[in-house]
């Protein structure tokens, strides 16, 4: 039973809200591009069925959906709240119409904390969503910053899962964006920076009941643990950087790099890795089935592959372990 924790869905009803939000409209046009924005809008006739066919072929029982970098963030609270309602209601409609095949994370109307808390409670309590999603930054402010702490307090009290996703801003660096690497390298650098910010702010230690998922194998973090422990000038840390990093979860989106997967597995442990696809982004490079097959071909021990593909996400979300009949 594969549970894909990193899959995107952009319902048609949400697209007019994007046009009303300058930040999201800019992200949709300049970062994801019109082609990719349309690719994740998958509620057109036949598209959900096509998605489910790919899931069956890949042996994926369930996708947990989020809106990628096109989150309902807006400077004006009313605009952000309306966009979040449309998005989350559409997710609820899809998950209810295909029980057991789709779940979703709550998208929050940031940076408006009170409204985000209200929407979080609505999503988790009324809409039946299985966790919360936030971008690594909101209007170029890290979501590890102090102003977002009421959200962490609420999530910690609930023991919920929090899935982060890059905002596709290339860590606001001309060294990345001016050279055309906003997606190819910038996304992984956002993941890296987010983990560093969580470490520096002691978020995992202070809110230990939040189950945090970082995408893309954690970016550069698997290769930096020893250096961070030895060189990070952070006397205020509650635990060494490597200990904090190993308390998080990381999805397996690695563009087929078996070396990167093995590195992350050795750095964090097999029990901290969960399946992810970045659907439909990787479809431009490989089939959906191939996204998970590379894990089987990684030369990791069979018991570690079993944990990564079939056990960890199931335990993380406490889903019913009885799978449907899907392709092997």
Number of C-alpha atoms within 10 A of each C-alpha: 19 24 26 26 28 29 21 23 25 23 20 17 15 20 19 11 20 23 13 14 19 14 17 21 17 15 21 23 13 11 20 20 13 12 10 15 20 16 18 20 20 20 16 9 8 9 14 16 12 12 15 18 14 15 22 19 13 20 21 27 20 23 26 21 25 29 26 25 23 22 28 28 28 23 15 13 18 13 17 25 22 14 27 25 20 17 26 26 17 19 27 20 11 19 21 15 11 13 10 15 19 21 24 29 26 32 28 30 30 26 22 19 17 14 18 23 19 13 21 25 17 16 25 18 11 11 19 16 23 20 25 22 23 26 26 28 23 16 15 11 11 19 22 21 13 11 13 16 15 14 18 23 15 16 22 19 13 14 16 20 20 21 24 24 25 27 24 26 22 24 26 13 12 12 13 18 17 10 9 13 14 24 17 11 15 24 23 25 23 28 26 24 20 25 25 18 17 19 23 19 18 19 20 22 17 13 17 16 17 23 20 20 24 25 30 26 28 29 25 18 24 22 15 15 20 15 11 16 15 11 9 13 10 14 9 9 15 17 15 17 25 19 15 21 23 16 16 19 26 29 26 32 23 23 17 20 14 17 12 21 25 18 16 25 22 13 19 24 15 23 18 23 29 29 27 26 26 25 23 19 17 17 15 10 11 12 14 23 17 17 23 22 14 17 23 17 11 17 13 17 10 11 9 19 20 17 18 24 24 18 20 21 25 17 11 14 15 10 14 9 11 7 14 13 10 14 11 9
